Structure formats: C-alpha cells, structure tokens
Amino acid sequence: MGALAVTPWIYVVVAGSVLLDVFLPVLPSGVLVIAAATAAAGTKAADAVGANADVPDILALMLCAATASCLGDLVAYRLAWRGGHRLDRAIARSRRLTRAQARLGAALMRGGGMLVLIARFAPAGRSVVSLGAGAMHRRAAEFLPWSALAGFAWAGYSVGLGYFGGQWLGATWLGTAVSVLALFAAGAAAAYALRRPMTPKQSNA
C-alpha cells in the first residue's frame, strides 16, 4: 500500500473500492481512503524538505471518493429499481439482511433524506438504503441529491481524518490506526442513531 499510495493508480484503487462496496460492504474502502490521505500528508511533508512527490492530491482524492460513492449508489438504486422482486427474494434468504432492510427502509420512509446521510456512515447502511430506495421505487429526486450529499460528507470526513491524522501523528501506522478508529466510531454512532426509535414528534415532522 505504501508504494501504491504515491502513484496515480491510488485514485483507481480508491474509486474501484468505493464504487463496489455498495454491493460488497466488506471491502475496506474507508480504510483505503484514510491510508491514501495519510500518504498525502506524508507527501506534503516531503515537499517541505525538497522532495518532488505530488500524489495523492488531497482535493483530487476527496473528489474521487465522493464521485465513486455517488456513482455506486446510483448503480445500486437503478439495479434495485429494475429487479426489486429478485432482490427481495435474495435478501429474504438472510435473516440479518431482512431485519436491516426493514429497519433502514422504515427509517428512510419516516426520516427522509437525512437518514440517507446518516446511513452512509453506518456499516452496510449505504447498501441497504441505496438498494432499498430502488426496490421501493422511491423517486430519484427524493434519494439522489441526499446520496450525493452523503457521499461528499463521507469522503470529506474520511479524507480529513487521514490527512490531519497524518499531519498530527505522522504518516505512520499510528496515524492511520487512530484515523480508522475515528471512522469506526462515526459508523457506530450512525448505526446507533438508525436503531433509535423515532419519537411521535419526529415521525410527524
């Protein structure tokens, strides 16, 4: 990862991982984004002492991750829209996915777009919400703008964690580990927020 992170191929790897993890949530896309951003902090430090390293660029990395996130959500949404019945049968085979779809689908119906944003940080939340929105034939105008906002928020948070962690703790395994823990903490907080029952006031909003 160290050698790859300082070549332009890092953008391809990050984009591919973020794009695909809507279908395979086990892919460590967040960890890759953080590691690349930590490397960016290291290349900036190298520039300061006269080295000529210029990749990865922090802004390009964030735009790459955010764009891949939005495209992945769109592909999942469209596939689920067209094959909702087949998707429902596939999900029905897994008790865990069935519960997750019911919980997040109901949350999306009640809470609207903000729940798309929160779900982007929760483990597998992006997958269930994107696929669920398509399977339930939610209008694109209700889902895609919030999906784009969620993608940019997640990318900005992940890149910021890696970059500033690398600046403060150095572009080492420690800086990356602390940043990854912060990303997991945000995921746990998002999952908790999605599990909380909504109050009558919230449900009537």
Secondary structure by P-SEA (a helix, b strand, c coil): ccccccccaaaaaaaaaaaccccccccaaaaaaaaaaaaaaaaaaaaaaccccccccaaaaaaaaaaaaaaaaaaaaaaaaacaaaaaaaaaacaaaaaaaaaaaaaaacccaaaaaaaccccaaaaaaaaaaaaacccccccaaaaaaaaaaaaaaaaaaaaaaaaaccccaaaaaaaaaaaaaaaaaaaaaaacccccccccc
